Structures are given as C-alpha cells and as structure tokens.
Amino acid sequence: MNGFLLVAIGGAIGASMRYGVGLAFTEHGGVSGAWATLFVNVIGSFVLGAMMGWFTSREPALENTLWLLVGVGMMGAFTTFSAFSRDTVHMFMTGEVMKGLIFAGLNMLGALAAFTVGLLALKRMLA
C-alpha cells in the first residue's frame, strides 16, 4: 500500500482518538484540556516505545507498513507537541509559572519514561 495512504489513514484514526480524549477530559472529567495533552503524549510515547520493542523481532516490510500506519500516522496525529507548547505558554502568560513548569516537566519525563517502559516491556515479552 502507498506510504502516503497509510499515513493518511493512521492520521485520521489518531486525530479522531485525540479529539475523543480531549472531549473525555473536558466534558466528562471537568478538567483542563492541558491534562488531555499530557495524557496523549505519555500514552503515545508508550505506544511508540512498544512498537520499537516489537519491531526488533519482525520482518522489515511489515515493520515499515506498521510504522507508517501507526507510528507516523496514528501516533503522529494522536500526540501533540504543538498543544503541549500552547498549554505551557498559556500557563506562563496567565501567571501560572509553577504550574507550567510542572506541566512541562511531566510531559517530558512522562513521555520519555513511557517510551522506555513500552520499549523494554515488548522486548522482554518477545525475548
């Protein structure tokens, strides 16, 4: 299948998932959309890490197809660095500097930790 089509299909799914998470956090949870950003960035990083762990034992052709569909398309649209930047700067500009620093730190550390956990978990499961 064409790489552009795989990315487009994955992107449509990921963007829809991101929209759904945002609705769940703001409409049903009553919390700021910024925390939805944190959630998707951490979960998306875990999924990407798990994919990397899973790919260590797969065929290159399958790896490329899944990477384009899920890694680039779906997780690219699901996770959102631009929203992270917007939410962090908004906190700084509204005087919530400490909250912004904590939020930025949680996004960075949470995403890195989740990626590592996903990577190591799948590598261990497949060993």
VOLUMLUM-763081 format. One record per residue: residue number from 1; residue in one letter; x, y negated, z of N, C-alpha, C, O in turn. Coordinates in nm, 4 decimals. Layout:
BEGIN
PT|k|r|n.xx|n.yy|n.zz|ca.xx|ca.yy|ca.zz|c.xx|c.yy|c.zz|o.xx|o.yy|o.zz
PT|NUM|A|X|Y|Z|X|Y|Z|X|Y|Z|X|Y|Z
...
This chain:
BEGIN
PT|k|r|n.xx|n.yy|n.zz|ca.xx|ca.yy|ca.zz|c.xx|c.yy|c.zz|o.xx|o.yy|o.zz
PT|1|M|0.0849|0.1181|0.0000|0.0000|0.0000|0.0000|0.0892|-0.1242|0.0000|0.1976|-0.1235|0.0585
PT|2|N|0.0444|-0.2273|-0.0638|0.1171|-0.3530|-0.0737|0.1430|-0.4117|0.0655|0.0535|-0.4157|0.1499
PT|3|G|0.2665|-0.4568|0.0879|0.3036|-0.5135|0.2164|0.2203|-0.6339|0.2565|0.1847|-0.6485|0.3734
PT|4|F|0.1890|-0.7204|0.1610|0.1069|-0.8380|0.1913|-0.0325|-0.7973|0.2383|-0.0884|-0.8584|0.3294
PT|5|L|-0.0879|-0.6939|0.1757|-0.2204|-0.6458|0.2137|-0.2176|-0.5858|0.3543|-0.3091|-0.6091|0.4334
PT|6|L|-0.1141|-0.5095|0.3857|-0.1008|-0.4528|0.5206|-0.0941|-0.5630|0.6263|-0.1607|-0.5551|0.7295
PT|7|V|-0.0137|-0.6651|0.5999|-0.0016|-0.7758|0.6947|-0.1348|-0.8500|0.7073|-0.1744|-0.8883|0.8174
PT|8|A|-0.2036|-0.8701|0.5951|-0.3326|-0.9407|0.5973|-0.4370|-0.8629|0.6765|-0.5103|-0.9217|0.7559
PT|9|I|-0.4446|-0.7331|0.6564|-0.5414|-0.6507|0.7303|-0.5086|-0.6528|0.8800|-0.5958|-0.6746|0.9641
PT|10|G|-0.3815|-0.6298|0.9107|-0.3397|-0.6345|1.0506|-0.3632|-0.7712|1.1121|-0.4053|-0.7815|1.2273
PT|11|G|-0.3361|-0.8760|1.0360|-0.3570|-1.0120|1.0856|-0.5028|-1.0409|1.1157|-0.5340|-1.1063|1.2152
PT|12|A|-0.5919|-0.9930|1.0309|-0.7356|-1.0134|1.0554|-0.7785|-0.9427|1.1840|-0.8560|-0.9968|1.2628
PT|13|I|-0.7276|-0.8228|1.2037|-0.7615|-0.7483|1.3264|-0.7031|-0.8185|1.4484|-0.7728|-0.8383|1.5479
PT|14|G|-0.5754|-0.8564|1.4413|-0.5094|-0.9215|1.5536|-0.5709|-1.0554|1.5890|-0.5866|-1.0872|1.7069
PT|15|A|-0.6059|-1.1346|1.4881|-0.6691|-1.2646|1.5140|-0.8056|-1.2464|1.5785|-0.8431|-1.3233|1.6670
PT|16|S|-0.8793|-1.1465|1.5355|-1.0095|-1.1183|1.5958|-0.9932|-1.0728|1.7408|-1.0704|-1.1117|1.8284
PT|17|M|-0.8924|-0.9904|1.7644|-0.8649|-0.9469|1.9018|-0.8277|-1.0658|1.9897|-0.8726|-1.0760|2.1038
PT|18|R|-0.7455|-1.1556|1.9360|-0.7034|-1.2740|2.0118|-0.8227|-1.3619|2.0454|-0.8338|-1.4118|2.1574
PT|19|Y|-0.9108|-1.3807|1.9503|-1.0314|-1.4601|1.9729|-1.1171|-1.3956|2.0819|-1.1692|-1.4644|2.1696
PT|20|G|-1.1311|-1.2642|2.0757|-1.2098|-1.1921|2.1761|-1.1518|-1.2049|2.3158|-1.2261|-1.2218|2.4124
PT|21|V|-1.0212|-1.1971|2.3274|-0.9579|-1.2124|2.4585|-0.9815|-1.3541|2.5115|-1.0122|-1.3731|2.6291
PT|22|G|-0.9668|-1.4527|2.4234|-0.9919|-1.5909|2.4652|-1.1335|-1.6095|2.5167|-1.1544|-1.6753|2.6187
PT|23|L|-1.2309|-1.5520|2.4472|-1.3698|-1.5607|2.4930|-1.3883|-1.4910|2.6267|-1.4556|-1.5428|2.7157
PT|24|A|-1.3289|-1.3743|2.6404|-1.3435|-1.2988|2.7646|-1.2880|-1.3765|2.8838|-1.3470|-1.3751|2.9918
PT|25|F|-1.1757|-1.4435|2.8647|-1.1156|-1.5173|2.9751|-1.1939|-1.6433|3.0085|-1.2116|-1.6748|3.1262
PT|26|T|-1.2404|-1.7150|2.9096|-1.3062|-1.8433|2.9373|-1.4550|-1.8298|2.9657|-1.5060|-1.8954|3.0566
PT|27|E|-1.5251|-1.7471|2.8911|-1.6697|-1.7365|2.9094|-1.7087|-1.6404|3.0199|-1.8023|-1.6675|3.0952
PT|28|H|-1.6392|-1.5298|3.0306|-1.6787|-1.4286|3.1274|-1.5952|-1.4333|3.2544|-1.6423|-1.3960|3.3619
PT|29|G|-1.4734|-1.4784|3.2422|-1.3863|-1.4835|3.3590|-1.3827|-1.6195|3.4254|-1.3420|-1.6315|3.5409
PT|30|G|-1.4250|-1.7220|3.3532|-1.4269|-1.8562|3.4090|-1.2889|-1.9138|3.4377|-1.2756|-2.0052|3.5190
PT|31|V|-1.1865|-1.8613|3.3717|-1.0509|-1.9119|3.3936|-1.0013|-1.9830|3.2690|-1.0602|-1.9722|3.1614
PT|32|S|-0.8933|-2.0549|3.2855|-0.8351|-2.1323|3.1764|-0.7915|-2.0437|3.0606|-0.7464|-1.9308|3.0799
PT|33|G|-0.8060|-2.0975|2.9399|-0.7601|-2.0276|2.8214|-0.6101|-2.0047|2.8220|-0.5607|-1.9175|2.7505
PT|34|A|-0.5364|-2.0817|2.9018|-0.3920|-2.0631|2.9113|-0.3596|-1.9231|2.9633|-0.2601|-1.8638|2.9218
PT|35|W|-0.4405|-1.8707|3.0515|-0.4136|-1.7370|3.1063|-0.4449|-1.6285|3.0037|-0.3886|-1.5192|3.0097
PT|36|A|-0.5333|-1.6579|2.9109|-0.5550|-1.5652|2.7983|-0.4298|-1.5599|2.7122|-0.3937|-1.4539|2.6612
PT|37|T|-0.3632|-1.6746|2.6959|-0.2377|-1.6793|2.6210|-0.1325|-1.5925|2.6885|-0.0642|-1.5145|2.6220
PT|38|L|-0.1191|-1.6052|2.8189|-0.0250|-1.5225|2.8938|-0.0574|-1.3748|2.8738|0.0321|-1.2945|2.8476
PT|39|F|-0.1834|-1.3394|2.8858|-0.2272|-1.2005|2.8704|-0.1889|-1.1448|2.7340|-0.1286|-1.0378|2.7257
PT|40|V|-0.2231|-1.2161|2.6266|-0.1947|-1.1629|2.4935|-0.0448|-1.1563|2.4662|0.0014|-1.0649|2.3979
PT|41|N|0.0315|-1.2517|2.5185|0.1754|-1.2479|2.4957|0.2400|-1.1295|2.5672|0.3293|-1.0653|2.5119
PT|42|V|0.1963|-1.0999|2.6886|0.2524|-0.9866|2.7627|0.2068|-0.8544|2.7011|0.2888|-0.7652|2.6796
PT|43|I|0.0777|-0.8406|2.6726|0.0267|-0.7166|2.6131|0.0882|-0.6949|2.4740|0.1293|-0.5837|2.4408
PT|44|G|0.0940|-0.7997|2.3946|0.1528|-0.7886|2.2616|0.2991|-0.7494|2.2667|0.3456|-0.6720|2.1831
PT|45|S|0.3718|-0.8016|2.3633|0.5128|-0.7650|2.3787|0.5264|-0.6187|2.4185|0.6170|-0.5496|2.3717
PT|46|F|0.4369|-0.5712|2.5048|0.4384|-0.4295|2.5410|0.4145|-0.3424|2.4177|0.4852|-0.2439|2.3964
PT|47|V|0.3156|-0.3783|2.3372|0.2838|-0.3006|2.2167|0.4041|-0.2994|2.1217|0.4385|-0.1944|2.0673
PT|48|L|0.4676|-0.4141|2.1015|0.5853|-0.4187|2.0138|0.6998|-0.3346|2.0694|0.7685|-0.2656|1.9942
PT|49|G|0.7202|-0.3402|2.1997|0.8236|-0.2573|2.2614|0.7932|-0.1096|2.2450|0.8821|-0.0305|2.2134
PT|50|A|0.6666|-0.0720|2.2667|0.6263|0.0672|2.2495|0.6473|0.1117|2.1045|0.6915|0.2238|2.0792
PT|51|M|0.6158|0.0240|2.0105|0.6373|0.0573|1.8699|0.7849|0.0834|1.8413|0.8192|0.1781|1.7705
PT|52|M|0.8706|0.0003|1.8959|1.0132|0.0181|1.8735|1.0595|0.1518|1.9315|1.1410|0.2207|1.8702
PT|53|G|1.0086|0.1888|2.0484|1.0424|0.3171|2.1073|0.9897|0.4324|2.0241|1.0571|0.5343|2.0092
PT|54|W|0.8713|0.4174|1.9703|0.8085|0.5217|1.8893|0.8813|0.5381|1.7563|0.8948|0.6497|1.7061
PT|55|F|0.9276|0.4289|1.6999|0.9942|0.4332|1.5698|1.1267|0.5093|1.5724|1.1759|0.5510|1.4675
PT|56|T|1.1841|0.5276|1.6891|1.3139|0.5951|1.6938|1.3049|0.7404|1.6471|1.4069|0.8020|1.6162
PT|57|S|1.1830|0.7952|1.6419|1.1697|0.9356|1.6019|1.0786|0.9533|1.4805|1.0222|1.0612|1.4621
PT|58|R|1.0629|0.8510|1.3980|0.9703|0.8583|1.2856|1.0397|0.8398|1.1522|1.1550|0.7975|1.1443
PT|59|E|0.9660|0.8728|1.0482|1.0149|0.8562|0.9118|1.0178|0.7078|0.8745|0.9260|0.6341|0.9105
PT|60|P|1.1204|0.6631|0.8036|1.1303|0.5210|0.7661|1.0096|0.4681|0.6882|0.9702|0.3532|0.7085
PT|61|A|0.9499|0.5487|0.5996|0.8357|0.4998|0.5207|0.7167|0.4725|0.6110|0.6500|0.3701|0.5958
PT|62|L|0.6891|0.5621|0.7046|0.5790|0.5430|0.7995|0.6097|0.4249|0.8901|0.5218|0.3445|0.9213
PT|63|E|0.7348|0.4155|0.9318|0.7769|0.3062|1.0185|0.7508|0.1713|0.9518|0.6974|0.0806|1.0157
PT|64|N|0.7872|0.1569|0.8258|0.7684|0.0310|0.7550|0.6202|-0.0033|0.7407|0.5811|-0.1182|0.7609
PT|65|T|0.5380|0.0949|0.7062|0.3946|0.0709|0.6906|0.3322|0.0264|0.8220|0.2595|-0.0729|0.8261
PT|66|L|0.3605|0.0998|0.9298|0.3043|0.0634|1.0601|0.3597|-0.0685|1.1112|0.2876|-0.1459|1.1742
PT|67|W|0.4879|-0.0948|1.0844|0.5461|-0.2211|1.1287|0.4749|-0.3385|1.0624|0.4420|-0.4368|1.1288
PT|68|L|0.4510|-0.3285|0.9315|0.3822|-0.4370|0.8607|0.2387|-0.4528|0.9103|0.1933|-0.5647|0.9344
PT|69|L|0.1678|-0.3423|0.9255|0.0272|-0.3476|0.9675|0.0122|-0.3932|1.1125|-0.0617|-0.4873|1.1416
PT|70|V|0.0827|-0.3257|1.2030|0.0632|-0.3511|1.3467|0.1611|-0.4557|1.4001|0.1201|-0.5506|1.4670
PT|71|G|0.2895|-0.4390|1.3710|0.3892|-0.5299|1.4275|0.3807|-0.6706|1.3727|0.3676|-0.7670|1.4481
PT|72|V|0.3881|-0.6821|1.2410|0.3860|-0.8154|1.1785|0.2441|-0.8715|1.1740|0.2205|-0.9844|1.2170
PT|73|G|0.1500|-0.7931|1.1223|0.0133|-0.8415|1.1043|-0.0647|-0.8544|1.2339|-0.0976|-0.9646|1.2777
PT|74|M|-0.0940|-0.7392|1.2951|-0.1818|-0.7392|1.4116|-0.1217|-0.8108|1.5322|-0.1851|-0.8998|1.5890
PT|75|M|-0.0007|-0.7733|1.5717|0.0592|-0.8364|1.6894|0.1054|-0.9787|1.6594|0.1088|-1.0628|1.7492
PT|76|G|0.1410|-1.0062|1.5337|0.1767|-1.1434|1.4967|0.0601|-1.2386|1.5132|0.0781|-1.3530|1.5549
PT|77|A|-0.0598|-1.1917|1.4804|-0.1788|-1.2754|1.4961|-0.2328|-1.2717|1.6389|-0.2937|-1.3682|1.6848
PT|78|F|-0.2108|-1.1613|1.7085|-0.2630|-1.1457|1.8450|-0.1845|-1.2303|1.9445|-0.2430|-1.3020|2.0256
PT|79|T|-0.0526|-1.2219|1.9380|0.0300|-1.3018|2.0285|0.0416|-1.4421|1.9715|0.0174|-1.4641|1.8528
PT|80|T|0.0783|-1.5359|2.0561|0.0696|-1.6724|2.0084|0.1672|-1.7652|2.0788|0.1402|-1.8150|2.1881
PT|81|F|0.2795|-1.7873|2.0153|0.3774|-1.8797|2.0710|0.3285|-2.0238|2.0602|0.3585|-2.1061|2.1467
PT|82|S|0.2543|-2.0543|1.9557|0.2047|-2.1913|1.9407|0.1060|-2.2267|2.0526|0.1088|-2.3385|2.1039
PT|83|A|0.0198|-2.1335|2.0903|-0.0738|-2.1604|2.2002|0.0017|-2.1693|2.3327|-0.0321|-2.2507|2.4186
PT|84|F|0.1019|-2.0869|2.3486|0.1864|-2.0948|2.4685|0.2484|-2.2348|2.4791|0.2468|-2.2957|2.5861
PT|85|S|0.3020|-2.2845|2.3694|0.3623|-2.4178|2.3686|0.2591|-2.5252|2.3998|0.2845|-2.6150|2.4801
PT|86|R|0.1421|-2.5160|2.3360|0.0353|-2.6125|2.3595|-0.0070|-2.6138|2.5061|-0.0188|-2.7203|2.5666
PT|87|D|-0.0296|-2.4962|2.5628|-0.0762|-2.4873|2.7009|0.0288|-2.5403|2.7989|-0.0046|-2.6097|2.8949
PT|88|T|0.1548|-2.5073|2.7744|0.2620|-2.5526|2.8632|0.2772|-2.7043|2.8582|0.2841|-2.7695|2.9624
PT|89|V|0.2822|-2.7601|2.7386|0.2969|-2.9051|2.7253|0.1753|-2.9773|2.7839|0.1900|-3.0828|2.8457
PT|90|H|0.0568|-2.9219|2.7652|-0.0638|-2.9829|2.8235|-0.0516|-2.9898|2.9762|-0.0867|-3.0908|3.0372
PT|91|M|-0.0023|-2.8833|3.0362|0.0154|-2.8844|3.1817|0.1149|-2.9917|3.2228|0.0927|-3.0625|3.3210
PT|92|F|0.2237|-3.0042|3.1492|0.3221|-3.1071|3.1806|0.2622|-3.2466|3.1656|0.2830|-3.3332|3.2505
PT|93|M|0.1882|-3.2676|3.0576|0.1333|-3.4007|3.0287|0.0215|-3.4409|3.1238|-0.0051|-3.5599|3.1408
PT|94|T|-0.0439|-3.3442|3.1854|-0.1506|-3.3753|3.2806|-0.1007|-3.3748|3.4245|-0.1803|-3.3754|3.5184
PT|95|G|0.0312|-3.3737|3.4414|0.0892|-3.3841|3.5740|0.1021|-3.2524|3.6493|0.1423|-3.2508|3.7656
PT|96|E|0.0683|-3.1428|3.5839|0.0788|-3.0119|3.6494|0.2127|-2.9473|3.6130|0.2182|-2.8391|3.5544
PT|97|V|0.3197|-3.0171|3.6497|0.4536|-2.9756|3.6089|0.4896|-2.8392|3.6675|0.5390|-2.7522|3.5957
PT|98|M|0.4653|-2.8199|3.7971|0.4999|-2.6922|3.8598|0.4188|-2.5779|3.7985|0.4721|-2.4701|3.7724
PT|99|K|0.2910|-2.6021|3.7762|0.2067|-2.5008|3.7127|0.2592|-2.4685|3.5725|0.2614|-2.3521|3.5326
PT|100|G|0.3013|-2.5703|3.4983|0.3563|-2.5497|3.3644|0.4850|-2.4695|3.3668|0.5064|-2.3825|3.2824
PT|101|L|0.5714|-2.4990|3.4643|0.6962|-2.4237|3.4763|0.6700|-2.2771|3.5112|0.7329|-2.1869|3.4559
PT|102|I|0.5767|-2.2545|3.6035|0.5410|-2.1173|3.6410|0.4801|-2.0443|3.5220|0.5132|-1.9289|3.4950
PT|103|F|0.3918|-2.1122|3.4520|0.3269|-2.0527|3.3346|0.4299|-2.0164|3.2281|0.4249|-1.9072|3.1715
PT|104|A|0.5229|-2.1074|3.2006|0.6264|-2.0804|3.1006|0.7141|-1.9640|3.1447|0.7466|-1.8762|3.0647
PT|105|G|0.7517|-1.9634|3.2704|0.8346|-1.8549|3.3224|0.7640|-1.7207|3.3168|0.8243|-1.6199|3.2803
PT|106|L|0.6347|-1.7192|3.3535|0.5585|-1.5939|3.3480|0.5456|-1.5428|3.2054|0.5536|-1.4223|3.1816
PT|107|N|0.5257|-1.6331|3.1107|0.5181|-1.5917|2.9700|0.6493|-1.5300|2.9237|0.6506|-1.4234|2.8622
PT|108|M|0.7582|-1.5969|2.9532|0.8879|-1.5465|2.9063|0.9275|-1.4181|2.9769|0.9610|-1.3192|2.9116
PT|109|L|0.9240|-1.4185|3.1086|0.9639|-1.2994|3.1828|0.8648|-1.1851|3.1627|0.9044|-1.0694|3.1480
PT|110|G|0.7366|-1.2181|3.1621|0.6348|-1.1147|3.1425|0.6462|-1.0489|3.0065|0.6361|-0.9267|2.9957
PT|111|A|0.6670|-1.1279|2.9031|0.6788|-1.0734|2.7682|0.8043|-0.9873|2.7544|0.7993|-0.8786|2.6969
PT|112|L|0.9160|-1.0356|2.8067|1.0403|-0.9574|2.7993|1.0296|-0.8283|2.8793|1.0727|-0.7227|2.8329
PT|113|A|0.9726|-0.8358|2.9984|0.9573|-0.7158|3.0812|0.8616|-0.6168|3.0152|0.8887|-0.4967|3.0132
PT|114|A|0.7511|-0.6656|2.9618|0.6544|-0.5763|2.8977|0.7143|-0.5097|2.7745|0.6915|-0.3911|2.7511
PT|115|F|0.7902|-0.5842|2.6963|0.8566|-0.5259|2.5795|0.9496|-0.4135|2.6228|0.9488|-0.3051|2.5644
PT|116|T|1.0297|-0.4399|2.7253|1.1254|-0.3406|2.7740|1.0545|-0.2171|2.8271|1.0961|-0.1050|2.7977
PT|117|V|0.9484|-0.2353|2.9047|0.8726|-0.1222|2.9580|0.8129|-0.0398|2.8441|0.8204|0.0831|2.8457
PT|118|G|0.7541|-0.1064|2.7460|0.6975|-0.0346|2.6316|0.8030|0.0441|2.5560|0.7812|0.1600|2.5210
PT|119|L|0.9166|-0.0178|2.5309|1.0264|0.0469|2.4591|1.0754|0.1704|2.5342|1.0842|0.2793|2.4776
PT|120|L|1.1070|0.1520|2.6620|1.1625|0.2630|2.7405|1.0602|0.3731|2.7639|1.0953|0.4910|2.7637
PT|121|A|0.9345|0.3364|2.7840|0.8307|0.4369|2.8073|0.8132|0.5276|2.6870|0.8063|0.6496|2.7013
PT|122|L|0.8059|0.4690|2.5692|0.7856|0.5513|2.4489|0.9100|0.6324|2.4165|0.8991|0.7469|2.3725
PT|123|K|1.0264|0.5758|2.4373|1.1492|0.6524|2.4127|1.1548|0.7730|2.5066|1.1925|0.8828|2.4654
PT|124|R|1.1174|0.7523|2.6313|1.1197|0.8620|2.7282|1.0149|0.9670|2.6939|1.0421|1.0868|2.7023
PT|125|M|0.8950|0.9230|2.6553|0.7873|1.0177|2.6207|0.8252|1.1021|2.5005|0.7875|1.2191|2.4927
PT|126|L|0.8988|1.0451|2.4073|0.9320|1.1154|2.2840|1.0647|1.1902|2.2908|1.1024|1.2599|2.1966
PT|127|A|1.1351|1.1756|2.4026|1.2668|1.2418|2.4154|1.2514|1.3917|2.4379|1.3511|1.4627|2.4508
